Amino acid sequence: MTPRDASDDSRWSDLDRPPLNATALRRGLVREGGLWRDVEVVQRTGSTNSDLAALAGAGKAGEGAVLVAEEQTAGRGRLDRQWTAPARSGLFFSVLLKPAEVPVARWGWLPLLTGVAVATGLSRSAGVDTALKWPNDVLVSIAGEERKTGGILAERAGEDGVVIGAGINVTLREDELPVPAAGSLALAGAVSTDRDPLLRAVLRSLEEWYGRWREAGGDPGVSGLQEAYAAGCATLGRAVRAELPGDRAVTGEAVAIDGDGRLVIATGEGVQEPVGAGDVVHLRPA
């Protein structure tokens, strides 16, 4: 893939969905001593996660690289789910992080950290209430109903790196939603759907949380990450069903996020079971 600056493309015609301004993004995010080293915007690609991982593997991207696509044709979510969205209707980006000073055992907190950063950045810049569905779905409220407006996927990139991708629905209309449970910032009543300041706010929030977590050696308690995630997690205190690998399921009340970022479920048998991987369903009260 040869990245091309999407802001230089003159074919855009949807005035409600203007292209990102790559030059302004770089000017606002790339600074001496900061985390972000480069911000690349491409018009169209399959997956920003795959592309950035390939660039990292070829030695063409270092920590702090940001790759943004105006449109993804093969975006991937957790559990290998695929999704697409209209061009320029959201924020589709990946970042490369290399937390060398953090033990690998604590890298599992990175997708949860990104969830906190995304939710915080969107709340500040879009003026909407956000919440997190464990482990890393971003929820908004539309007509009193929780709907997913964003998702996060973290993947290893070589021995020393992690590529973290995020997809956030910004201006999707009801007739464009892939499933009824999906939402967008616009449908949630966002005060702004200008993607440039939204992306800057999210990446600045991510830089802040990543720096705090890294300085604490990845300790989720010392960095405040565990407390912040729990405070914004809509899954806690709810009846849930966790569908686990191997066709096993655990049903009960989500009661805590443990020190490893796992969801702790109290079952009807009086057992507290930590869940580290799987699909969690929020159950409606009986």
Secondary structure as UniProt FT lines:
FT   HELIX           6..8
FT   TURN            15..16
FT   HELIX           22..29
FT   TURN            32..33
FT   STRAND          38..42
FT   HELIX           48..57
FT   TURN            58..59
FT   TURN            63..64
FT   STRAND          65..69
FT   STRAND          75..76
FT   HELIX           78..80
FT   STRAND          82..83
FT   TURN            87..88
FT   STRAND          90..97
FT   TURN            100..101
FT   HELIX           104..109
FT   HELIX           110..126
FT   STRAND          130..133
FT   TURN            134..136
FT   STRAND          137..142
FT   TURN            143..144
FT   STRAND          145..157
FT   TURN            158..160
FT   STRAND          161..169
FT   HELIX           174..176
FT   TURN            180..181
FT   TURN            185..189
FT   HELIX           195..215
FT   TURN            216..218
FT   TURN            220..223
FT   HELIX           225..232
FT   TURN            234..237
FT   STRAND          239..244
FT   TURN            245..247
FT   STRAND          248..257
FT   TURN            259..260
FT   STRAND          263..267
FT   TURN            268..269
FT   STRAND          272..275
FT   STRAND          279..282
//
